[in-house]
């Protein structure tokens, strides 16, 4: 997806003769501002965790982490990120009881800025409410409902982290061999962006092979390998080299607004790498 960064406005510095009272007020404003940022970050994290749990349950077919590897991994990450137990249990209950409550999976397709395909994956108990919210977000960002399914292909996607160190090349080769034997069709190595020495690998497979691939990677004794995610995705049918940063930023804003809606699980675009 898109990496979204907050843009700060540059404000000219002015001399001030404020009294200590005003200074205190300014200090409190900064504290509230920092708290607001922290609260927003927590809200985004909790929302993402909720979506990840629902997706993991639907992908793995079970709300029992002992029977669902992807869910077990998602819950482990949520706890490590400090997501409250109550939030996790609520998301699990929603994912497990979705069918009983009448929740249904709905897919919306749209075209943004005349050339970018968008697929919005939703889980809702009120289709009218959801489509209205999606339409409002699209209208805010020069997008409209349109048939764009032909611009995507459905694939299984398994992401793992591989720790660098002794015998890295041999372990990498073993991981790739295991994945290919489990019907992986393509893979990509992500260059580490920090000094942790962890390399991320992404394996793509036919949708029907996702469970097989996930089990093969997690059950094979592969030292230094950690499952990050396992899910069905909508991948661009054709790879796009994005050179228009302004367009990418606009699409990122659209995706951001859509993902703030509780009913929306995932947003896919033809600009996704």
Residue, then its C-alpha position, 0 to 999 in steps of 0.5 A: x500500500x502507500x506510505x503516508x506521511x504527515x506534512x507540517x506547514x512551515x510557520x514564520x517565527x514571531x517574537x513574543x512578549x507573552x506572560x507566563x500564563x500565556x506560556x503555560x497555555x501554549x505548553x498545554x496546547x502542545x501537550x494536547x497536540x502530542x496527545x492527539x497525535x498519540x491517540x490518532x496513532x493508537x486508533x489507526x493501530x487498533x483499526x488495522x488490527x481489527x481488520x487484520x484479525x477479520x481477514x485472518x479468520x476469513x482467510x484461514x476459515x477458523x477463529x481458533x488460533x490453534x487451527x489458523x496459523x495466520x490468525x495466531x500470527x496476527x494475534x501475536x503481533x497485536x499483543x506485541x504492539x500493545x493492543x488491549x485484550x478487550x479490543x482483540x476479543x471484540x475483533x475476534x467475536x466480530x470475525x467469528x460471529x459475522x455470518x450469524x449477525x448477517x455480515x456479508x463480504x462486499x466488493x466495490x470497484x472504482x476508477x480514481x483520477x481517470x487511470x487508477x483502478x481501486x478495489x474496496x473490500x468490505x465486511x458489513x451488516x448494512x450495505x446501504x450505509x457502507x456504499x454511501x460511505x464509500x461513495x462519499x470518499x470517492x467523491x472527495x478524491x476525484x473517483x467514481x464507481x467503475x468496472x476495474x476488475x480486469x485490471x487486477x488478479x486474485x492471488x495468495x500472498x505469504x510474507x515472511x521475515x528472514x533473519x540474516x546471519x550464519x548460513x543466510x544464503x543456504x537458509x534463503x535457498x531452502x525457504x525458496x525451495x519449500x515455497x516453490x514446492x508448495x505451489x508458489x509462483x513468484x517471490x520477491x525479496x525486500x531490501x532491509x530499510x534498517x539495521x535489524x538485519x531482517x529481510x522480508x520475503x513475499x511469495x505469491x501463489x494461486x488463491x487455492x494454494x494459499x493454505x498449502x503454502x502457508x503451512x509448508x513455510x510455517x511447518x518446515x523447520x526453517x531457522x530464523x523465519x517468521x510468518x508476517x502475513x498470509x492472505x488473499x490479495x488483489x494484485x495489479x495485472x500489470x506492474x506499474x512504475x509510478x513516476x507521478x508523485x503527485x498522483x501517488x500522493x492523491x491515491x494515498x489520501x483516498x486509500x487513507x480516507x477509505x481505510x478509516x471506515x470501520x466496514x472496510x477491510x482492505x483497499x487495493x489499487x493498481x499502483x500497489x507494488 
